């Protein structure tokens, strides 16, 4: 996770540095090509030195994407102010620093939430339009040029705010996904190394005591019951480890689901059948993991509580959504009350809702149970 975060920061730093240097280079080239541009409020050489020094400071700034405190807010305000000053002091009309005004917008789109990016973009667009109206020469040709160039600039402003923000949102989701998976694996190791070892030790002690007690004594029956309960706890711990570890990365969704169904069939004797016309399911990584966990939990519940002999899993795609039905021929239950009380069902519903999906439980005593899950294929 740390390596991913460092790589993410390095890519952002390179992207922002490259954009700032490009904007500075464009300004320098334009000033060199047209050194006597009318309307400068300060000498062009002074603008170049000031812009180069400020750009150098920004490149050395140790600024990480997740730092959103007051200090960074002040730095963003300073960034907008410096860009506006360079733009206005270079005469506004055909200013060589017009591209440079987009650098605070691109920075905020990569480093800050959407609302902050929108505020920076609106402030930048506002002062550029106000400066054009206030400082542009009054000739008809200058007004026409300003009107013609403004839509192009606003399009570039929108691109500078939107494209980095989309990358930022994707990277944040990926970082969140990586963090969640790492935490689940850590918990699975703790359960295996601590809880499971305690259970193994207790079972060994109980079995040792059983071997020393006459089977006809009441204590023997009590020890047998304790051994049985410890066996159930061990199975629950193993199931929790599998849930926390998730599924093998890089393997197709259907292949992972079929493997678990075959393992369940081998462990419990329940016949599991997969019905689908889909060749392969394409899901976002986090949605795939959570959906597989929901399916695994539903199958485990059917094996543990329903007394079923057959379980059918059906998949189909409906537009942007994947629909999954898991039905068993067990004893069923009162879905109107149990769906709200059962911890396993409640967890499955919470997982589905966290994906902007939904889960419906259909069951009645003596009729089996059916879990209907619908999740978006893309986040």
C-alpha positions as CSV (number, residue, x, y, z in Angstrom):
1,X,0.0,0.0,0.0
2,X,2.8,2.4,0.9
3,X,4.5,1.7,-2.5
4,X,1.3,2.4,-4.3
5,X,0.8,5.7,-2.5
6,X,4.4,6.7,-3.3
7,X,4.0,5.8,-6.9
8,X,0.7,7.7,-7.1
9,X,2.4,10.8,-5.6
10,X,5.3,10.5,-8.0
11,X,3.0,10.4,-11.0
12,X,1.1,13.4,-9.8
13,X,4.3,15.4,-9.1
14,X,5.6,14.6,-12.6
15,X,2.3,15.5,-14.3
16,X,2.0,18.9,-12.5
17,X,5.7,19.7,-12.9
18,X,5.5,19.0,-16.6
19,X,2.4,21.1,-17.1
20,X,3.9,24.1,-15.2
21,X,7.2,23.9,-17.1
22,X,5.3,23.7,-20.4
23,X,3.2,26.8,-19.5
24,X,6.4,28.6,-18.5
25,X,8.1,27.6,-21.7
26,X,5.2,28.8,-23.8
27,X,5.3,32.2,-22.1
28,X,9.1,32.5,-22.5
29,X,8.9,31.6,-26.2
30,X,6.1,34.0,-26.8
31,X,7.9,36.9,-25.1
32,X,11.1,36.1,-27.1
33,X,9.2,36.0,-30.4
34,X,7.2,39.2,-29.6
35,X,9.4,41.1,-27.2
36,X,7.7,44.5,-27.7
37,X,4.1,43.3,-26.9
38,X,2.1,46.4,-26.1
39,X,0.3,46.6,-22.8
40,X,3.0,45.2,-20.4
41,X,2.7,46.9,-17.0
42,X,6.3,45.7,-16.1
43,X,9.3,44.7,-18.3
44,X,9.0,41.3,-19.9
45,X,12.3,40.3,-18.4
46,X,11.0,40.9,-14.9
47,X,7.9,38.7,-15.6
48,X,10.1,35.9,-16.9
49,X,12.3,36.0,-13.8
50,X,9.3,36.1,-11.4
51,X,7.5,33.3,-13.2
52,X,10.7,31.1,-13.3
53,X,11.4,31.7,-9.6
54,X,7.8,30.9,-8.6
55,X,7.7,27.8,-10.8
56,X,10.9,26.6,-9.2
57,X,9.4,27.0,-5.8
58,X,6.3,25.1,-6.8
59,X,8.4,22.2,-8.2
60,X,10.3,21.9,-4.9
61,X,7.1,22.1,-2.8
62,X,6.6,18.8,-0.8
63,X,2.9,18.7,-1.4
64,X,1.1,15.4,-1.2
65,X,-2.4,14.7,-2.7
66,X,-4.0,13.9,0.7
67,X,-2.9,17.1,2.4
68,X,-5.9,19.4,2.5
69,X,-5.3,21.6,5.6
70,X,-5.4,25.3,5.9
71,X,-1.8,25.7,4.8
72,X,-2.5,24.1,1.4
73,X,-5.7,26.2,1.1
74,X,-3.5,29.3,1.5
75,X,-1.0,27.9,-1.0
76,X,-3.8,27.4,-3.6
77,X,-5.0,31.0,-3.1
78,X,-1.4,32.2,-3.6
79,X,-1.2,30.1,-6.7
80,X,-4.3,31.7,-8.2
81,X,-3.1,35.2,-7.2
82,X,0.3,34.8,-8.8
83,X,-1.1,33.4,-12.0
84,X,-3.6,36.2,-12.2
85,X,-0.8,38.8,-11.5
86,X,1.4,37.4,-14.3
87,X,-1.6,37.4,-16.7
88,X,-2.7,41.0,-15.9
89,X,0.8,42.4,-15.7
90,X,1.6,41.0,-19.1
91,X,-1.1,43.0,-20.7
92,X,-4.1,40.6,-20.8
93,X,-4.7,40.9,-24.5
94,X,-2.6,38.0,-26.1
95,X,-0.9,37.5,-22.8
96,X,1.9,34.9,-22.9
97,X,0.8,33.7,-19.4
98,X,-2.7,32.8,-20.5
99,X,-1.8,29.1,-20.4
100,X,-0.1,29.6,-17.0
101,X,-3.5,30.6,-15.5
102,X,-4.6,27.0,-16.0
103,X,-1.9,25.5,-13.6
104,X,-3.8,26.2,-10.4
105,X,-6.9,24.5,-11.9
106,X,-4.9,21.4,-12.9
107,X,-3.3,21.3,-9.5
108,X,-6.5,21.4,-7.6
109,X,-8.1,18.8,-9.9
110,X,-5.3,16.4,-9.1
111,X,-4.9,17.2,-5.4
112,X,-8.3,18.4,-4.0
113,X,-11.9,17.3,-3.9
114,X,-14.3,18.3,-6.7
115,X,-15.9,21.3,-4.9
116,X,-12.5,22.9,-4.3
117,X,-11.6,22.3,-8.0
118,X,-14.8,23.9,-9.1
119,X,-14.1,26.9,-6.9
120,X,-10.6,27.4,-8.3
121,X,-11.8,27.0,-11.9
122,X,-14.6,29.5,-11.4
123,X,-12.3,32.0,-9.8
124,X,-9.8,31.6,-12.7
125,X,-12.5,32.0,-15.3
126,X,-13.9,35.0,-13.5
127,X,-10.7,37.0,-13.3
128,X,-9.7,36.2,-16.9
129,X,-13.1,37.4,-18.2
130,X,-13.0,40.4,-15.9
131,X,-9.5,41.3,-17.0
132,X,-10.4,41.0,-20.7
133,X,-13.4,43.3,-20.1
134,X,-11.3,45.8,-18.1
135,X,-7.9,45.9,-19.7
136,X,-8.3,44.9,-23.4
137,X,-7.8,47.8,-25.9
138,X,-11.1,49.4,-26.9
139,X,-10.7,48.8,-30.7
140,X,-13.3,46.7,-32.5
141,X,-10.7,44.3,-33.7
142,X,-9.4,43.7,-30.1
143,X,-13.0,43.1,-28.8
144,X,-13.7,40.6,-31.7
145,X,-10.5,38.7,-30.9
146,X,-11.3,38.5,-27.2
147,X,-14.8,37.2,-28.0
148,X,-13.4,34.7,-30.4
149,X,-10.6,33.4,-28.1
150,X,-12.8,33.3,-24.9
151,X,-14.7,30.0,-25.8
152,X,-11.4,28.3,-26.6
153,X,-10.0,29.4,-23.3
154,X,-13.1,28.2,-21.4
155,X,-12.9,24.9,-23.1
156,X,-9.3,24.5,-22.1
157,X,-10.3,25.6,-18.5
158,X,-12.9,22.9,-18.4
159,X,-10.4,20.3,-19.7
160,X,-7.8,21.3,-17.1
161,X,-10.4,20.9,-14.3
162,X,-12.1,17.7,-15.6
163,X,-9.4,15.4,-17.0
164,X,-7.1,15.5,-13.9
165,X,-10.1,15.2,-11.6
166,X,-11.3,12.1,-13.3
167,X,-7.8,10.6,-12.9
168,X,-7.8,11.7,-9.3
169,X,-11.2,10.1,-8.6
170,X,-10.0,6.8,-10.2
171,X,-6.8,6.8,-8.3
172,X,-8.5,7.6,-5.0
173,X,-10.9,4.6,-5.6
174,X,-8.0,2.4,-6.5
175,X,-6.1,3.6,-3.4
176,X,-9.2,2.9,-1.3
177,X,-9.6,-0.6,-2.8
178,X,-5.9,-1.4,-2.1
179,X,-6.2,-0.2,1.5
180,X,-9.4,-2.3,2.1
181,X,-7.8,-5.4,0.6
182,X,-4.6,-4.9,2.7
183,X,-6.6,-4.5,5.9
184,X,-8.6,-7.6,5.2
185,X,-5.5,-9.7,4.6
186,X,-4.0,-8.4,7.8
187,X,-7.1,-9.4,9.7
188,X,-7.2,-12.8,8.1
189,X,-3.6,-13.4,9.2
190,X,-4.4,-12.3,12.8
191,X,-7.4,-14.7,12.9
192,X,-5.3,-17.5,11.5
193,X,-2.3,-16.9,13.7
194,X,-4.1,-16.1,17.0
195,X,-7.8,-17.2,17.1
196,X,-7.4,-20.4,15.1
197,X,-4.3,-21.4,17.1
198,X,-6.3,-21.0,20.4
199,X,-9.2,-23.1,18.9
200,X,-6.7,-25.8,17.8
201,X,-5.2,-25.9,21.3
202,X,-8.6,-26.1,23.0
203,X,-9.8,-28.9,20.7
204,X,-6.6,-30.8,21.4
205,X,-7.1,-30.4,25.2
206,X,-10.8,-31.5,25.0
207,X,-9.9,-34.5,22.9
208,X,-7.2,-35.5,25.3
209,X,-9.7,-35.2,28.2
210,X,-12.2,-37.3,26.3
211,X,-9.7,-40.1,25.9
212,X,-9.2,-40.2,29.7
213,X,-12.9,-40.2,30.6
214,X,-15.2,-43.2,30.4
215,X,-17.7,-42.7,27.5
216,X,-20.6,-43.7,29.8
217,X,-20.1,-40.8,32.1
218,X,-22.0,-37.5,31.8
219,X,-18.7,-35.6,31.6
220,X,-17.9,-37.5,28.4
221,X,-21.1,-36.2,26.7
222,X,-20.3,-32.7,27.8
223,X,-16.8,-32.9,26.4
224,X,-18.2,-34.3,23.2
225,X,-20.6,-31.3,22.9
226,X,-17.7,-28.9,23.7
227,X,-15.7,-30.5,20.9
228,X,-18.6,-30.2,18.5
229,X,-19.0,-26.5,19.3
230,X,-15.3,-25.9,18.9
231,X,-15.5,-27.6,15.5
232,X,-18.2,-25.2,14.5
233,X,-16.2,-22.2,15.7
234,X,-13.2,-23.5,13.8
235,X,-15.3,-23.7,10.6
236,X,-16.6,-20.2,11.1
237,X,-13.1,-18.9,11.6
238,X,-12.0,-20.6,8.4
239,X,-14.9,-19.0,6.6
240,X,-14.1,-15.6,8.0
241,X,-10.5,-16.0,6.8
242,X,-11.6,-16.9,3.3
243,X,-14.0,-13.9,3.3
244,X,-11.3,-11.5,4.5
245,X,-8.6,-12.8,2.1
246,X,-10.9,-12.3,-0.9
247,X,-10.4,-14.1,-4.1
248,X,-7.3,-14.6,-6.3
249,X,-6.5,-11.5,-8.2
250,X,-6.4,-11.5,-12.0
251,X,-8.8,-14.5,-12.4
252,X,-12.2,-14.2,-14.2
253,X,-15.2,-13.6,-12.0
254,X,-17.0,-16.8,-13.2
255,X,-14.0,-18.9,-12.7
256,X,-13.6,-17.8,-9.1
257,X,-17.3,-18.3,-8.4
258,X,-17.3,-21.8,-9.9
259,X,-14.3,-22.8,-7.9
260,X,-16.0,-21.8,-4.6
261,X,-19.2,-23.7,-5.7
262,X,-17.2,-26.8,-6.4
263,X,-15.4,-26.6,-3.0
264,X,-18.7,-26.1,-1.2
265,X,-20.1,-29.1,-3.0
266,X,-17.1,-31.2,-2.0
267,X,-17.3,-30.0,1.7
268,X,-21.0,-30.3,2.2
269,X,-22.4,-32.7,-0.4
270,X,-24.9,-30.0,-1.7
271,X,-25.3,-30.1,-5.4
272,X,-24.4,-26.6,-6.8
273,X,-25.4,-25.6,-10.3
274,X,-24.3,-22.4,-12.2
275,X,-26.7,-21.2,-14.9
276,X,-25.6,-18.4,-17.2
277,X,-25.3,-17.4,-20.9
278,X,-22.6,-14.8,-20.1
279,X,-19.2,-15.8,-21.4
280,X,-17.5,-13.5,-18.9
281,X,-18.5,-10.8,-16.5
282,X,-16.7,-7.5,-16.6
283,X,-16.9,-5.7,-13.2
284,X,-14.8,-3.0,-11.6
285,X,-12.3,-4.5,-9.2
286,X,-14.0,-3.4,-5.9
287,X,-17.5,-4.3,-7.2
288,X,-16.2,-7.8,-8.2
289,X,-14.7,-8.5,-4.8
290,X,-17.8,-7.4,-2.9
291,X,-20.1,-9.3,-5.2
292,X,-18.1,-12.5,-4.8
293,X,-18.2,-12.0,-1.1
294,X,-22.0,-11.7,-1.2
295,X,-22.3,-14.8,-3.3
296,X,-20.0,-16.7,-1.0
297,X,-21.9,-15.6,2.1
298,X,-25.2,-16.6,0.5
299,X,-23.9,-20.1,-0.4
300,X,-22.4,-20.6,3.0
301,X,-25.8,-19.6,4.7
302,X,-27.6,-22.1,2.4
303,X,-25.2,-24.9,3.3
304,X,-25.2,-24.1,7.1
305,X,-28.9,-23.2,7.8
306,X,-31.2,-24.4,5.1
307,X,-30.8,-28.1,5.0
308,X,-30.8,-27.9,1.2
309,X,-29.7,-30.6,-1.2
310,X,-29.5,-28.4,-4.3
311,X,-28.4,-24.7,-4.9
312,X,-28.8,-22.9,-8.2
313,X,-26.9,-19.8,-9.1
314,X,-28.2,-17.8,-12.1
315,X,-26.4,-14.8,-13.7
316,X,-27.6,-12.4,-16.4
317,X,-26.7,-8.9,-17.5
318,X,-29.4,-6.2,-17.7
319,X,-28.0,-3.0,-19.2
320,X,-25.4,-1.6,-16.8
321,X,-26.3,-4.1,-14.1
322,X,-25.4,-7.7,-13.2
323,X,-28.3,-9.7,-11.8
324,X,-27.5,-12.8,-9.6
325,X,-30.1,-15.2,-8.2
326,X,-29.1,-17.8,-5.6
327,X,-31.9,-20.3,-4.8
328,X,-32.0,-23.4,-2.6
329,X,-34.5,-26.1,-1.9
330,X,-34.1,-26.0,1.8
331,X,-36.5,-25.5,4.7
332,X,-36.9,-21.8,4.1
333,X,-37.7,-19.1,6.7
334,X,-39.9,-16.1,7.3
335,X,-38.1,-13.5,5.2
336,X,-40.3,-10.7,6.6
337,X,-38.7,-11.0,10.0
338,X,-35.5,-12.9,9.5
339,X,-34.1,-10.6,6.8
340,X,-33.8,-7.8,9.4
341,X,-32.6,-9.9,12.3
342,X,-30.1,-12.3,10.6
343,X,-26.6,-10.9,10.8
344,X,-25.5,-12.6,7.6
345,X,-28.4,-11.3,5.6
346,X,-27.9,-7.8,7.1
347,X,-24.2,-7.8,6.1
348,X,-25.0,-8.9,2.6
349,X,-27.5,-6.1,2.2
350,X,-25.0,-3.6,3.5
351,X,-22.4,-4.8,1.0
352,X,-24.9,-4.5,-1.9
353,X,-26.0,-1.0,-0.9
354,X,-22.4,0.1,-0.6
355,X,-22.0,-0.7,-4.3
356,X,-25.2,1.2,-5.2
357,X,-26.9,-2.1,-5.7
358,X,-29.7,-3.9,-3.9
359,X,-30.4,-7.3,-2.4
360,X,-33.8,-8.9,-2.0
361,X,-34.6,-12.0,0.1
362,X,-37.6,-14.1,-1.0
363,X,-38.5,-17.1,1.3
364,X,-41.2,-18.7,3.4
365,X,-41.1,-21.7,5.7
366,X,-41.0,-24.9,3.7
367,X,-40.4,-23.3,0.3
368,X,-36.7,-22.8,0.2
369,X,-35.0,-19.4,-0.1
370,X,-34.0,-17.1,-2.9
371,X,-31.4,-14.3,-2.8
372,X,-31.7,-11.7,-5.6
373,X,-28.8,-9.4,-6.1
374,X,-28.4,-6.6,-8.5
375,X,-25.1,-4.6,-8.7
376,X,-23.8,-2.0,-11.3
377,X,-21.0,-3.4,-13.5
378,X,-19.0,-0.2,-13.3
379,X,-18.5,2.1,-10.3
